[in-house]
Amino acid sequence: MKFQKRFVPLLLALVLTLGTLPVQAAALTRGEAAQALLSAAQDYNPGVQRSDILKGYPDGSLALDGTLTRAQALVMLTRAFGGFAIPVGDNARMALPASSLTNVPAWAAEELSSVLAAGLADGDANEAMSAEALSALLRRAYAAKGTNLRDDYYAAVNKSWLDGSDIPAGLSINGPFYGLSLTVNEQIAAQQVQALLADYLSRTYVDEYFSAKAKSDVEEMIGEFIAIYKERILAQDWMSAETKAKAVKKLDTMGVKVGYPDSWESCLDRAEIKSPAEGGSFFSNVIAIQMAMKQDVLAHQNDAPDKSEWIMTPFTVNACYNPSANDITFPAAILQSPLYDVNASREENLGGIGYIIAHEITHAFDNNGAKFDENGSAADWWTAEDYAAFQQKCQAVAEWYDGQEAYPGIACSGALTISENVADLGAAKCIVAAAKKLDHPDLDKLFRAVANTWASTTSRQMREYLAVTDVHAPDKLRCNRVLQTLPEFYTTYGIRPGDGMWTAPETRVSVW
């Protein structure tokens, strides 16, 4: 009998609803696991039967009601999915060492070779398995295969890039948002030029790579997003009219910096920089530049803060919201392909740079930005009731991300990443709203652009380090976990209960 994935067996219902219960309360039987794996594997191993997955003991018994162990689960997973290929690219870097699975019983050693080589197994092979634990193994299997966007959208959309990815010498991470093709020596030289001649390099970069048309287009997009945010704020049923008015005022006064500063005045103009032919050296030029910078600081030490000053250089591939100035900055360097292309479709630009722009706007209303008013001053502009409701929503966001595994054995901290996650979730709502204003919007292009934006690779050690230090969620979750909150995402791809990307509507979170 062929099982269809959309007909969810008992186990998948348990996975969706009992994930927060104690392990013993959600302990699985061998029969439940076989049923769930049969359903989950249909798209990867067509025609697989339950008898292929659960072969029983030497005496012929299946022990369907017997408690499922991790070793049994891994063997059944391998059978259900038809084995796993040796990982390449990013999957190879993220693979768990085979030694991560301990106490492997002799009977399972041979059949576990595939899943161990794929780097998907860890824990004690003899421990009992919960519904939540089996669900985690399934998510690892979906990522390893990377062929079904309804199960792992990030892995499927980015499969070609991830499998072929590398990390250039001198870099610790690579991807559309990160990558630079420089040798170590070139990188050192580039860093020196960027640090010492930032003002001059900025002008040259803008002249070469950033057009007035692109600046105008991005400014128009930002204006549209701010208008959408006003609509969304005014529509919130948990905010009072008083707090809404102050939030809208904060949007109305938000400063916008796109591409490059309005003025190119530089203290470097007063530095005496000489070429070697003129008797200069790297050392003497560094001293001259540092002296000019020092004199500039002294000349302005009694001036009032100038909020028109940029805190990023135009050649910086980044963006930011500055709460103490209530402004957003998008340097010319981030307004480049593949994140932004003036000739790309609107949906592609919305899913790329649009996501990042809306993310920075949302920072004005995350758990940190919410503590600053329209003038950039630390102030309590909320009613007590509204702020309490806001904190509850932020806590729900933390719980939505907490413990989510982006890579085998590497989980996200919801508390550490809460502010960035609030910004990501708000950004996604905004870009979908903008896309739906288009005639016949192509949401598939929009969502694929989001996935492409966050494609990245690094070492497993770096992922482990970032998981405990970075205030951003892992890049994979900045795609998958965000899109899982959008009803439009489910309808675009026909995602249903039983698919890896499915989450029950009542569990999905939203702040803005």
Secondary structure as a PSIPRED ss2 file (coil, helix, strand):
# PSIPRED VFORMAT (PSIPRED V4.0)

   1 M C   1.000  0.000  0.000
   2 K C   1.000  0.000  0.000
   3 F C   1.000  0.000  0.000
   4 Q C   1.000  0.000  0.000
   5 K C   1.000  0.000  0.000
   6 R C   1.000  0.000  0.000
   7 F C   1.000  0.000  0.000
   8 V C   1.000  0.000  0.000
   9 P C   1.000  0.000  0.000
  10 L H   0.000  1.000  0.000
  11 L H   0.000  1.000  0.000
  12 L H   0.000  1.000  0.000
  13 A H   0.000  1.000  0.000
  14 L H   0.000  1.000  0.000
  15 V H   0.000  1.000  0.000
  16 L H   0.000  1.000  0.000
  17 T H   0.000  1.000  0.000
  18 L C   1.000  0.000  0.000
  19 G C   1.000  0.000  0.000
  20 T C   1.000  0.000  0.000
  21 L C   1.000  0.000  0.000
  22 P C   1.000  0.000  0.000
  23 V H   0.000  1.000  0.000
  24 Q H   0.000  1.000  0.000
  25 A H   0.000  1.000  0.000
  26 A H   0.000  1.000  0.000
  27 A E   0.000  0.000  1.000
  28 L C   1.000  0.000  0.000
  29 T E   0.000  0.000  1.000
  30 R H   0.000  1.000  0.000
  31 G H   0.000  1.000  0.000
  32 E H   0.000  1.000  0.000
  33 A H   0.000  1.000  0.000
  34 A H   0.000  1.000  0.000
  35 Q H   0.000  1.000  0.000
  36 A H   0.000  1.000  0.000
  37 L H   0.000  1.000  0.000
  38 L H   0.000  1.000  0.000
  39 S H   0.000  1.000  0.000
  40 A H   0.000  1.000  0.000
  41 A C   1.000  0.000  0.000
  42 Q C   1.000  0.000  0.000
  43 D C   1.000  0.000  0.000
  44 Y C   1.000  0.000  0.000
  45 N C   1.000  0.000  0.000
  46 P C   1.000  0.000  0.000
  47 G C   1.000  0.000  0.000
  48 V C   1.000  0.000  0.000
  49 Q C   1.000  0.000  0.000
  50 R H   0.000  1.000  0.000
  51 S H   0.000  1.000  0.000
  52 D H   0.000  1.000  0.000
  53 I H   0.000  1.000  0.000
  54 L C   1.000  0.000  0.000
  55 K C   1.000  0.000  0.000
  56 G C   1.000  0.000  0.000
  57 Y C   1.000  0.000  0.000
  58 P C   1.000  0.000  0.000
  59 D C   1.000  0.000  0.000
  60 G C   1.000  0.000  0.000
  61 S C   1.000  0.000  0.000
  62 L C   1.000  0.000  0.000
  63 A C   1.000  0.000  0.000
  64 L C   1.000  0.000  0.000
  65 D C   1.000  0.000  0.000
  66 G C   1.000  0.000  0.000
  67 T E   0.000  0.000  1.000
  68 L C   1.000  0.000  0.000
  69 T E   0.000  0.000  1.000
  70 R H   0.000  1.000  0.000
  71 A H   0.000  1.000  0.000
  72 Q H   0.000  1.000  0.000
  73 A H   0.000  1.000  0.000
  74 L H   0.000  1.000  0.000
  75 V H   0.000  1.000  0.000
  76 M H   0.000  1.000  0.000
  77 L H   0.000  1.000  0.000
  78 T H   0.000  1.000  0.000
  79 R H   0.000  1.000  0.000
  80 A H   0.000  1.000  0.000
  81 F H   0.000  1.000  0.000
  82 G C   1.000  0.000  0.000
  83 G C   1.000  0.000  0.000
  84 F C   1.000  0.000  0.000
  85 A C   1.000  0.000  0.000
  86 I C   1.000  0.000  0.000
  87 P C   1.000  0.000  0.000
  88 V C   1.000  0.000  0.000
  89 G H   0.000  1.000  0.000
  90 D H   0.000  1.000  0.000
  91 N H   0.000  1.000  0.000
  92 A H   0.000  1.000  0.000
  93 R H   0.000  1.000  0.000
  94 M H   0.000  1.000  0.000
  95 A C   1.000  0.000  0.000
  96 L C   1.000  0.000  0.000
  97 P C   1.000  0.000  0.000
  98 A H   0.000  1.000  0.000
  99 S H   0.000  1.000  0.000
 100 S H   0.000  1.000  0.000
 101 L E   0.000  0.000  1.000
 102 T E   0.000  0.000  1.000
 103 N C   1.000  0.000  0.000
 104 V C   1.000  0.000  0.000
 105 P C   1.000  0.000  0.000
 106 A H   0.000  1.000  0.000
 107 W H   0.000  1.000  0.000
 108 A H   0.000  1.000  0.000
 109 A C   1.000  0.000  0.000
 110 E C   1.000  0.000  0.000
 111 E C   1.000  0.000  0.000
 112 L C   1.000  0.000  0.000
 113 S H   0.000  1.000  0.000
 114 S H   0.000  1.000  0.000
 115 V H   0.000  1.000  0.000
 116 L H   0.000  1.000  0.000
 117 A H   0.000  1.000  0.000
 118 A C   1.000  0.000  0.000
 119 G C   1.000  0.000  0.000
 120 L C   1.000  0.000  0.000
 121 A C   1.000  0.000  0.000
 122 D C   1.000  0.000  0.000
 123 G E   0.000  0.000  1.000
 124 D E   0.000  0.000  1.000
 125 A C   1.000  0.000  0.000
 126 N C   1.000  0.000  0.000
 127 E C   1.000  0.000  0.000
 128 A E   0.000  0.000  1.000
 129 M C   1.000  0.000  0.000
 130 S E   0.000  0.000  1.000
 131 A H   0.000  1.000  0.000
 132 E H   0.000  1.000  0.000
 133 A H   0.000  1.000  0.000
 134 L H   0.000  1.000  0.000
 135 S H   0.000  1.000  0.000
 136 A H   0.000  1.000  0.000
 137 L H   0.000  1.000  0.000
 138 L H   0.000  1.000  0.000
 139 R H   0.000  1.000  0.000
 140 R H   0.000  1.000  0.000
 141 A H   0.000  1.000  0.000
 142 Y H   0.000  1.000  0.000
 143 A H   0.000  1.000  0.000
 144 A H   0.000  1.000  0.000
 145 K H   0.000  1.000  0.000
 146 G C   1.000  0.000  0.000
 147 T C   1.000  0.000  0.000
 148 N C   1.000  0.000  0.000
 149 L C   1.000  0.000  0.000
 150 R C   1.000  0.000  0.000
 151 D C   1.000  0.000  0.000
 152 D C   1.000  0.000  0.000
 153 Y H   0.000  1.000  0.000
 154 Y H   0.000  1.000  0.000
 155 A H   0.000  1.000  0.000
 156 A H   0.000  1.000  0.000
 157 V H   0.000  1.000  0.000
 158 N C   1.000  0.000  0.000
 159 K H   0.000  1.000  0.000
 160 S H   0.000  1.000  0.000
 161 W H   0.000  1.000  0.000
 162 L H   0.000  1.000  0.000
 163 D H   0.000  1.000  0.000
 164 G C   1.000  0.000  0.000
 165 S C   1.000  0.000  0.000
 166 D C   1.000  0.000  0.000
 167 I C   1.000  0.000  0.000
 168 P C   1.000  0.000  0.000
 169 A C   1.000  0.000  0.000
 170 G C   1.000  0.000  0.000
 171 L C   1.000  0.000  0.000
 172 S C   1.000  0.000  0.000
 173 I E   0.000  0.000  1.000
 174 N E   0.000  0.000  1.000
 175 G C   1.000  0.000  0.000
 176 P C   1.000  0.000  0.000
 177 F C   1.000  0.000  0.000
 178 Y C   1.000  0.000  0.000
 179 G C   1.000  0.000  0.000
 180 L C   1.000  0.000  0.000
 181 S C   1.000  0.000  0.000
 182 L C   1.000  0.000  0.000
 183 T C   1.000  0.000  0.000
 184 V H   0.000  1.000  0.000
 185 N H   0.000  1.000  0.000
 186 E H   0.000  1.000  0.000
 187 Q H   0.000  1.000  0.000
 188 I H   0.000  1.000  0.000
 189 A H   0.000  1.000  0.000
 190 A H   0.000  1.000  0.000
 191 Q H   0.000  1.000  0.000
 192 Q H   0.000  1.000  0.000
 193 V H   0.000  1.000  0.000
 194 Q H   0.000  1.000  0.000
 195 A H   0.000  1.000  0.000
 196 L H   0.000  1.000  0.000
 197 L C   1.000  0.000  0.000
 198 A H   0.000  1.000  0.000
 199 D H   0.000  1.000  0.000
 200 Y H   0.000  1.000  0.000
 201 L H   0.000  1.000  0.000
 202 S H   0.000  1.000  0.000
 203 R H   0.000  1.000  0.000
 204 T H   0.000  1.000  0.000
 205 Y H   0.000  1.000  0.000
 206 V H   0.000  1.000  0.000
 207 D H   0.000  1.000  0.000
 208 E H   0.000  1.000  0.000
 209 Y H   0.000  1.000  0.000
 210 F C   1.000  0.000  0.000
 211 S C   1.000  0.000  0.000
 212 A H   0.000  1.000  0.000
 213 K H   0.000  1.000  0.000
 214 A H   0.000  1.000  0.000
 215 K H   0.000  1.000  0.000
 216 S H   0.000  1.000  0.000
 217 D H   0.000  1.000  0.000
 218 V H   0.000  1.000  0.000
 219 E H   0.000  1.000  0.000
 220 E H   0.000  1.000  0.000
 221 M H   0.000  1.000  0.000
 222 I H   0.000  1.000  0.000
 223 G H   0.000  1.000  0.000
 224 E H   0.000  1.000  0.000
 225 F H   0.000  1.000  0.000
 226 I H   0.000  1.000  0.000
 227 A H   0.000  1.000  0.000
 228 I H   0.000  1.000  0.000
 229 Y H   0.000  1.000  0.000
 230 K H   0.000  1.000  0.000
 231 E H   0.000  1.000  0.000
 232 R H   0.000  1.000  0.000
 233 I H   0.000  1.000  0.000
 234 L H   0.000  1.000  0.000
 235 A H   0.000  1.000  0.000
 236 Q C   1.000  0.000  0.000
 237 D C   1.000  0.000  0.000
 238 W C   1.000  0.000  0.000
 239 M C   1.000  0.000  0.000
 240 S C   1.000  0.000  0.000
 241 A H   0.000  1.000  0.000
 242 E H   0.000  1.000  0.000
 243 T H   0.000  1.000  0.000
 244 K H   0.000  1.000  0.000
 245 A H   0.000  1.000  0.000
 246 K H   0.000  1.000  0.000
 247 A H   0.000  1.000  0.000
 248 V H   0.000  1.000  0.000
 249 K H   0.000  1.000  0.000
 250 K H   0.000  1.000  0.000
 251 L H   0.000  1.000  0.000
 252 D H   0.000  1.000  0.000
 253 T C   1.000  0.000  0.000
 254 M C   1.000  0.000  0.000
 255 G E   0.000  0.000  1.000
 256 V E   0.000  0.000  1.000
 257 K E   0.000  0.000  1.000
 258 V E   0.000  0.000  1.000
 259 G E   0.000  0.000  1.000
 260 Y C   1.000  0.000  0.000
 261 P C   1.000  0.000  0.000
 262 D C   1.000  0.000  0.000
 263 S C   1.000  0.000  0.000
 264 W C   1.000  0.000  0.000
 265 E C   1.000  0.000  0.000
 266 S C   1.000  0.000  0.000
 267 C H   0.000  1.000  0.000
 268 L H   0.000  1.000  0.000
 269 D H   0.000  1.000  0.000
 270 R H   0.000  1.000  0.000
 271 A C   1.000  0.000  0.000
 272 E C   1.000  0.000  0.000
 273 I C   1.000  0.000  0.000
 274 K C   1.000  0.000  0.000
 275 S C   1.000  0.000  0.000
 276 P H   0.000  1.000  0.000
 277 A H   0.000  1.000  0.000
 278 E H   0.000  1.000  0.000
 279 G C   1.000  0.000  0.000
 280 G C   1.000  0.000  0.000
 281 S C   1.000  0.000  0.000
 282 F H   0.000  1.000  0.000
 283 F H   0.000  1.000  0.000
 284 S H   0.000  1.000  0.000
 285 N H   0.000  1.000  0.000
 286 V H   0.000  1.000  0.000
 287 I H   0.000  1.000  0.000
 288 A H   0.000  1.000  0.000
 289 I H   0.000  1.000  0.000
 290 Q H   0.000  1.000  0.000
 291 M H   0.000  1.000  0.000
 292 A H   0.000  1.000  0.000
 293 M H   0.000  1.000  0.000
 294 K H   0.000  1.000  0.000
 295 Q H   0.000  1.000  0.000
 296 D H   0.000  1.000  0.000
 297 V H   0.000  1.000  0.000
 298 L H   0.000  1.000  0.000
 299 A H   0.000  1.000  0.000
 300 H C   1.000  0.000  0.000
 301 Q C   1.000  0.000  0.000
 302 N C   1.000  0.000  0.000
 303 D C   1.000  0.000  0.000
 304 A C   1.000  0.000  0.000
 305 P C   1.000  0.000  0.000
 306 D C   1.000  0.000  0.000
 307 K C   1.000  0.000  0.000
 308 S C   1.000  0.000  0.000
 309 E C   1.000  0.000  0.000
 310 W C   1.000  0.000  0.000
 311 I C   1.000  0.000  0.000
 312 M C   1.000  0.000  0.000
 313 T C   1.000  0.000  0.000
 314 P C   1.000  0.000  0.000
 315 F C   1.000  0.000  0.000
 316 T C   1.000  0.000  0.000
 317 V C   1.000  0.000  0.000
 318 N C   1.000  0.000  0.000
 319 A C   1.000  0.000  0.000
 320 C E   0.000  0.000  1.000
 321 Y E   0.000  0.000  1.000
 322 N E   0.000  0.000  1.000
 323 P C   1.000  0.000  0.000
 324 S C   1.000  0.000  0.000
 325 A C   1.000  0.000  0.000
 326 N C   1.000  0.000  0.000
 327 D E   0.000  0.000  1.000
 328 I E   0.000  0.000  1.000
 329 T E   0.000  0.000  1.000
 330 F E   0.000  0.000  1.000
 331 P E   0.000  0.000  1.000
 332 A H   0.000  1.000  0.000
 333 A H   0.000  1.000  0.000
 334 I H   0.000  1.000  0.000
 335 L C   1.000  0.000  0.000
 336 Q C   1.000  0.000  0.000
 337 S C   1.000  0.000  0.000
 338 P C   1.000  0.000  0.000
 339 L C   1.000  0.000  0.000
 340 Y C   1.000  0.000  0.000
 341 D C   1.000  0.000  0.000
 342 V C   1.000  0.000  0.000
 343 N C   1.000  0.000  0.000
 344 A C   1.000  0.000  0.000
 345 S C   1.000  0.000  0.000
 346 R H   0.000  1.000  0.000
 347 E H   0.000  1.000  0.000
 348 E H   0.000  1.000  0.000
 349 N H   0.000  1.000  0.000
 350 L H   0.000  1.000  0.000
 351 G H   0.000  1.000  0.000
 352 G H   0.000  1.000  0.000
 353 I H   0.000  1.000  0.000
 354 G H   0.000  1.000  0.000
 355 Y H   0.000  1.000  0.000
 356 I H   0.000  1.000  0.000
 357 I H   0.000  1.000  0.000
 358 A H   0.000  1.000  0.000
 359 H H   0.000  1.000  0.000
 360 E H   0.000  1.000  0.000
 361 I H   0.000  1.000  0.000
 362 T H   0.000  1.000  0.000
 363 H H   0.000  1.000  0.000
 364 A H   0.000  1.000  0.000
 365 F H   0.000  1.000  0.000
 366 D C   1.000  0.000  0.000
 367 N C   1.000  0.000  0.000
 368 N C   1.000  0.000  0.000
 369 G H   0.000  1.000  0.000
 370 A H   0.000  1.000  0.000
 371 K H   0.000  1.000  0.000
 372 F E   0.000  0.000  1.000
 373 D C   1.000  0.000  0.000
 374 E C   1.000  0.000  0.000
 375 N C   1.000  0.000  0.000
 376 G C   1.000  0.000  0.000
 377 S C   1.000  0.000  0.000
 378 A E   0.000  0.000  1.000
 379 A C   1.000  0.000  0.000
 380 D C   1.000  0.000  0.000
 381 W C   1.000  0.000  0.000
 382 W C   1.000  0.000  0.000
 383 T C   1.000  0.000  0.000
 384 A H   0.000  1.000  0.000
 385 E H   0.000  1.000  0.000
 386 D H   0.000  1.000  0.000
 387 Y H   0.000  1.000  0.000
 388 A H   0.000  1.000  0.000
 389 A H   0.000  1.000  0.000
 390 F H   0.000  1.000  0.000
 391 Q H   0.000  1.000  0.000
 392 Q H   0.000  1.000  0.000
 393 K H   0.000  1.000  0.000
 394 C H   0.000  1.000  0.000
 395 Q H   0.000  1.000  0.000
 396 A H   0.000  1.000  0.000
 397 V H   0.000  1.000  0.000
 398 A H   0.000  1.000  0.000
 399 E H   0.000  1.000  0.000
 400 W H   0.000  1.000  0.000
 401 Y H   0.000  1.000  0.000
 402 D C   1.000  0.000  0.000
 403 G C   1.000  0.000  0.000
 404 Q C   1.000  0.000  0.000
 405 E E   0.000  0.000  1.000
 406 A E   0.000  0.000  1.000
 407 Y E   0.000  0.000  1.000
 408 P C   1.000  0.000  0.000
 409 G C   1.000  0.000  0.000
 410 I E   0.000  0.000  1.000
 411 A E   0.000  0.000  1.000
 412 C C   1.000  0.000  0.000
 413 S C   1.000  0.000  0.000
 414 G C   1.000  0.000  0.000
 415 A C   1.000  0.000  0.000
 416 L C   1.000  0.000  0.000
 417 T C   1.000  0.000  0.000
 418 I H   0.000  1.000  0.000
 419 S H   0.000  1.000  0.000
 420 E H   0.000  1.000  0.000
 421 N H   0.000  1.000  0.000
 422 V H   0.000  1.000  0.000
 423 A H   0.000  1.000  0.000
 424 D H   0.000  1.000  0.000
 425 L H   0.000  1.000  0.000
 426 G H   0.000  1.000  0.000
 427 A H   0.000  1.000  0.000
 428 A H   0.000  1.000  0.000
 429 K H   0.000  1.000  0.000
 430 C H   0.000  1.000  0.000
 431 I H   0.000  1.000  0.000
 432 V H   0.000  1.000  0.000
 433 A H   0.000  1.000  0.000
 434 A H   0.000  1.000  0.000
 435 A H   0.000  1.000  0.000
 436 K C   1.000  0.000  0.000
 437 K C   1.000  0.000  0.000
 438 L C   1.000  0.000  0.000
 439 D C   1.000  0.000  0.000
 440 H C   1.000  0.000  0.000
 441 P C   1.000  0.000  0.000
 442 D C   1.000  0.000  0.000
 443 L H   0.000  1.000  0.000
 444 D H   0.000  1.000  0.000
 445 K H   0.000  1.000  0.000
 446 L H   0.000  1.000  0.000
 447 F H   0.000  1.000  0.000
 448 R H   0.000  1.000  0.000
 449 A H   0.000  1.000  0.000
 450 V H   0.000  1.000  0.000
 451 A H   0.000  1.000  0.000
 452 N H   0.000  1.000  0.000
 453 T H   0.000  1.000  0.000
 454 W C   1.000  0.000  0.000
 455 A C   1.000  0.000  0.000
 456 S C   1.000  0.000  0.000
 457 T E   0.000  0.000  1.000
 458 T E   0.000  0.000  1.000
 459 S C   1.000  0.000  0.000
 460 R H   0.000  1.000  0.000
 461 Q H   0.000  1.000  0.000
 462 M H   0.000  1.000  0.000
 463 R H   0.000  1.000  0.000
 464 E H   0.000  1.000  0.000
 465 Y H   0.000  1.000  0.000
 466 L H   0.000  1.000  0.000
 467 A H   0.000  1.000  0.000
 468 V H   0.000  1.000  0.000
 469 T H   0.000  1.000  0.000
 470 D C   1.000  0.000  0.000
 471 V C   1.000  0.000  0.000
 472 H C   1.000  0.000  0.000
 473 A C   1.000  0.000  0.000
 474 P C   1.000  0.000  0.000
 475 D H   0.000  1.000  0.000
 476 K H   0.000  1.000  0.000
 477 L H   0.000  1.000  0.000
 478 R H   0.000  1.000  0.000
 479 C H   0.000  1.000  0.000
 480 N H   0.000  1.000  0.000
 481 R H   0.000  1.000  0.000
 482 V H   0.000  1.000  0.000
 483 L H   0.000  1.000  0.000
 484 Q C   1.000  0.000  0.000
 485 T C   1.000  0.000  0.000
 486 L C   1.000  0.000  0.000
 487 P H   0.000  1.000  0.000
 488 E H   0.000  1.000  0.000
 489 F H   0.000  1.000  0.000
 490 Y H   0.000  1.000  0.000
 491 T H   0.000  1.000  0.000
 492 T H   0.000  1.000  0.000
 493 Y H   0.000  1.000  0.000
 494 G C   1.000  0.000  0.000
 495 I C   1.000  0.000  0.000
 496 R C   1.000  0.000  0.000
 497 P C   1.000  0.000  0.000
 498 G C   1.000  0.000  0.000
 499 D C   1.000  0.000  0.000
 500 G C   1.000  0.000  0.000
 501 M C   1.000  0.000  0.000
 502 W C   1.000  0.000  0.000
 503 T C   1.000  0.000  0.000
 504 A C   1.000  0.000  0.000
 505 P H   0.000  1.000  0.000
 506 E H   0.000  1.000  0.000
 507 T H   0.000  1.000  0.000
 508 R C   1.000  0.000  0.000
 509 V C   1.000  0.000  0.000
 510 S C   1.000  0.000  0.000
 511 V C   1.000  0.000  0.000
 512 W C   1.000  0.000  0.000
